[in-house]
């Protein structure tokens, strides 16, 4: 049984601004997972939400900001007992997420990368990009059998 001592009307807001270095996201991810678990949105031992957050932040660092340590990645989370909303924004030019190749297409199936966005869509309950394509909003609602 998971300890869910957060009241149903409480909301936690978290904000991080990190440089575009992969090692910086490794401090953020465990904290976000822990806080989401405290609100009983996920059970960390069985949830794959870590993968979605990892992919979104890594994409912002690698593809959005091109690993430029002078550019920042903005990470916000709003968590309640009803849902967790994560917003990841980079300072890059953005992209058209609709133009990504289908990673299950036979021409792309053996590529070592290119599945992150698909994974995010399968893991999270809602996913939205801004028009520019440099910001993703991901929403996760309570998983079954969390408590």
C-alpha positions in Angstrom: 0.0 0.0 0.0 1.3 3.4 -0.9 1.3 6.3 1.5 -1.1 8.9 0.1 -1.3 11.6 2.7 -1.9 14.5 0.4 -5.3 16.1 0.7 -7.5 16.0 -2.4 -7.6 19.8 -2.8 -3.8 20.4 -2.5 -1.7 21.3 -5.5 2.1 21.3 -5.7 3.8 23.4 -8.2 7.4 22.6 -9.1 9.7 24.7 -11.4 13.2 23.9 -12.6 15.4 25.7 -15.1 18.4 23.6 -16.1 21.2 24.0 -18.6 21.2 21.8 -21.6 23.3 19.1 -20.1 22.0 15.5 -19.9 23.5 15.0 -16.4 21.4 17.9 -15.1 18.2 16.1 -15.8 19.2 13.2 -13.6 18.6 15.3 -10.5 15.2 16.4 -11.7 13.7 13.1 -12.8 13.8 11.2 -9.4 12.3 14.2 -7.6 9.4 14.5 -10.1 8.7 10.8 -9.9 8.8 10.9 -6.1 6.4 13.9 -5.9 4.0 12.3 -8.4 4.0 9.1 -6.3 3.2 11.0 -3.1 0.0 12.2 -4.8 -0.8 8.7 -5.8 -0.8 9.3 -9.5 1.8 6.6 -10.1 3.4 3.6 -8.3 7.1 4.1 -9.1 7.9 0.4 -9.1 5.4 -0.3 -12.0 5.0 3.1 -13.8 6.8 3.9 -17.0 6.2 7.6 -16.6 9.9 8.0 -15.9 10.5 7.0 -19.5 8.1 9.7 -20.8 9.7 12.5 -18.7 13.2 11.3 -19.6 12.4 11.3 -23.3 10.8 14.8 -23.2 13.7 16.4 -21.2 16.3 14.6 -23.3 14.6 15.7 -26.5 14.6 19.3 -25.3 18.3 19.2 -24.4 19.5 17.2 -27.5 17.2 18.2 -30.3 15.8 21.5 -29.1 18.8 23.2 -27.6 21.4 21.1 -29.5 23.2 20.4 -26.2 24.1 24.1 -25.9 24.8 24.6 -22.2 24.0 28.3 -22.6 20.5 27.5 -23.5 18.0 26.5 -20.8 15.3 23.9 -20.4 12.3 25.0 -18.4 10.5 22.2 -16.5 7.3 22.8 -14.6 4.9 20.4 -12.9 1.6 20.9 -11.3 0.5 17.9 -9.3 -2.8 17.1 -7.5 -4.5 13.8 -6.6 -6.4 14.0 -9.9 -3.5 14.6 -12.3 0.1 15.6 -12.9 0.8 18.1 -15.6 4.4 18.5 -16.9 5.5 21.2 -19.2 8.9 21.0 -20.8 10.1 23.9 -22.9 13.5 24.5 -24.7 15.0 27.6 -26.3 15.4 25.9 -29.7 13.7 26.6 -33.0 11.1 24.0 -32.5 9.8 21.3 -34.9 6.6 20.1 -36.5 5.8 17.0 -34.4 3.3 15.9 -37.1 6.2 15.5 -39.6 8.1 12.9 -37.6 8.5 9.5 -39.4 6.5 6.6 -38.1 9.0 4.6 -36.0 7.0 1.4 -36.7 7.4 1.8 -40.5 9.7 -0.9 -41.9 12.1 1.8 -43.2 12.7 3.1 -39.7 12.2 0.0 -37.5 15.9 -0.8 -37.1 17.0 2.8 -36.3 18.5 3.1 -32.9 16.5 6.3 -32.1 13.3 8.0 -33.1 10.8 6.3 -30.8 10.7 8.8 -27.9 7.6 10.8 -29.1 5.7 7.6 -29.7 6.5 6.4 -26.3 5.4 9.6 -24.7 2.1 9.4 -26.4 1.6 5.8 -25.2 2.6 6.5 -21.6 0.9 9.8 -20.9 -2.9 10.4 -20.9 -2.7 13.6 -22.8 0.1 15.2 -24.9 0.2 18.6 -26.6 2.8 20.6 -28.3 2.8 24.4 -28.8 2.6 25.8 -32.3 6.3 26.5 -32.5 7.1 22.9 -31.4 9.5 23.8 -28.6 7.2 23.0 -25.7 5.4 19.8 -24.7 2.6 19.5 -22.1 2.1 16.0 -20.8 -0.7 15.0 -18.4 -0.8 11.8 -16.3 -3.9 10.7 -14.3 -3.9 8.2 -11.5 -2.9 4.7 -12.6 -5.1 1.8 -11.5 -4.1 0.0 -8.3 -1.8 2.8 -7.1 -3.1 2.9 -3.6 
